[in-house]
Amino acid sequence: MENKKNPTLYDVAQKANVSITTVSNVLNNKNEASQKTIDRVNEAIRQLGYSRNESARTLKVGTSKLVGLIVPDNNPFFTQILTGIHEECQNHDWQVVVATSEESEKRQNEVIEMLSARQVSGIILASVTSKLYVPEKLQKVPIVLIDREVENANLPVVKANNVEGSYKATETLIQNGHRRIGIILASPGISTTLQRKEGYIQALKRYGIEVDEKLMFYGGDYTGTKTQINGGYQAVMKMIQLPEPPTAIFATNHLLMIGAVKALKEANLKIPDEISFIGFDDHPWQEITDPPFSIISQPAVEMGRQAIQALQKFKEKNIVTTTVLQLELITRNSYRSIT
Amino acid sequence: MENKKNPTLYDVAQKANVSITTVSNVLNNKNEASQKTIDRVNEAIRQLGYSRNESARTLKVGTSKLVGLIVPDNNPFFTQILTGIHEECQNHDWQVVVATSEESEKRQNEVIEMLSARQVSGIILASVTSKLYVPEKLQKVPIVLIDREVENANLPVVKANNVEGSYKATETLIQNGHRRIGIILASPGISTTLQRKEGYIQALKRYGIEVDEKLMFYGGDYTGTKTQINGGYQAVMKMIQLPEPPTAIFATNHLLMIGAVKALKEANLKIPDEISFIGFDDHPWQEITDPPFSIISQPAVEMGRQAIQALQKFKEKNIVTTTVLQLELITRNSYRSIT
């Protein structure tokens, strides 16, 4: 690919027979030149094919109109978050650099460093760790945490009310007569897992049901589509072999859910007749399964939008906000009453 | 958020008591200084918290180590492409700016312009139009087309063999005795739609079956999750009311497929007993539906990887490659023989 030389501001000024300052003023919409001059400058820009060099602008103003999004992987939940971020970024003329940490702390730090070196306007981070050690030299870049909290940082957070969502699912199963409820959780080290576990335990205790560790499973230490699907699968395979197997299962994300349902199908356990089931996350396919699945719905697109709004408040007014979005139980046809 | 002043190269040089050139050499791994000097410079960098300013570097070398990805929307197919791009970009230490054109030509051009102004190393584009009018001033940035071709540009392309994939699906249904096969296509203006239609027609002709326009449906002029799901739904609702309804349906992307299956469920038509069905695109949930769906599988992650490789060849050697990836029929249990 041939590299044509870019026409410069100087070339434009020369062609339009004005000063560089005048060209710059026209480009920045400062109405200090006559309409005739403005037209002449614009004509020169058009003829030369001049386009403003954003890197030069960045160097001058110190931020790049780029927002970084760091997610553990490209699973559909984070894609929905990206959609919300895109929607909101259009208002600011920002663009989004998407990077994955691949659920590795080392990689996450590398990515933060790379984005920081680019002088991004800010970073939206779904952290892989429950503690965040950002080297001091990187703390110049404003970070907003999304989905997952960290313990040791005073940063804006946009998250779902996971405790309440998990409580709702568990309580609904209890109210339908279930007392042996299996739960499948994601990686144990992240806040969302801890909170979903907490909501489950709170509901059991509230209804005087003993918390049985044997009914609590983790999908694995890492994310990644296959790992988590397999984690859900293995959890069910172990659960159904217990001396007192559960009558209901709650899978706390959509990948764990896919694996769990796969195992139930293989084991020939019919949902909801032989086992009740509640899943997590919203996906269109959940309506065409047989039965259609009841799920805890996450407002992922809205989380993305809110994260950009939180970033703006943080940057402009140094306000650290915590935004908690409600989770909703959508009841379709995957659990039944056994009372 | 407070904006601390960044330490400069000059600050580092002063602290290490060396020249700016020496600091620059150390930063660029030119081994012209003694180990003692190198250590002193690195110590000064550490103490000051100096981090290299990528915007300044960009200005100097003219590219930004950023790759742009422009997709019509954030649907899971494009997310899989992004995963492949991420994997390959790690080899080049590139990062990815993801932008959506929202299936609008105007927006697509705006995004190309914005990325171009950032001096991205290249753009991977899933074009919303079958013709691409890139203003001359933007042609400095190398573009690689992904998934969708355009007619009038001599650019590298990475695509799937859509004609063959669609032929396979149609032929399989024909070989199972079906002669009335409905097809649901996406937006009529894009190459993938035209090619999938072409494969369908070729298979019908090959087996001497009349091509009936009444069995060909479009999901709509635009993408977007809901629009396409609804498009698939409406297509089936019309199809099953035909005087001679189809005995098999082929839905040419996963969103059209979800809508189509939803309609079949509502109409109480059992797959595969009462109607045969083949879908498109790979998603883990297709294994847990009842029945599990037979689909044409797209190597989306691999397409992403290949696009970055094509970009590199284009940039470095000015080679315009066309990469065609095979599509595979994965047979599960959604069609049956009616002979």
Interface residues (C-beta under 8 A of the other chain):
Chain A: M1 E2 N3 K4 N6 G49 Y50 S51 R52 N53 E54 S55 A56 T58 L59 G62 S64 L66 D73 N74 N75 P76 T79 Q80 L82 T83 H86 D93 Q95 V96 V97 V98 A99 T100 E113 M114 L115 S116 A117 R118 Q119 P135 E136 K137 L138 K140 P142 T225 I229 L255 I258 V261 K262 K265 H283 P284 W285 E287 I288 T289 D290 F314 K315 N318
Chain B: M1 E2 N3 K4 N6 G49 Y50 S51 R52 N53 E54 S55 A56 T58 L59 G62 S64 L66 D73 N74 N75 P76 T79 Q80 L82 T83 H86 D93 Q95 V96 V97 V98 A99 T100 E113 M114 L115 S116 A117 R118 Q119 P135 E136 K137 L138 K140 P142 T225 I229 L255 I258 V261 K262 K265 H283 P284 W285 E287 I288 T289 D290 F314 K315 N318
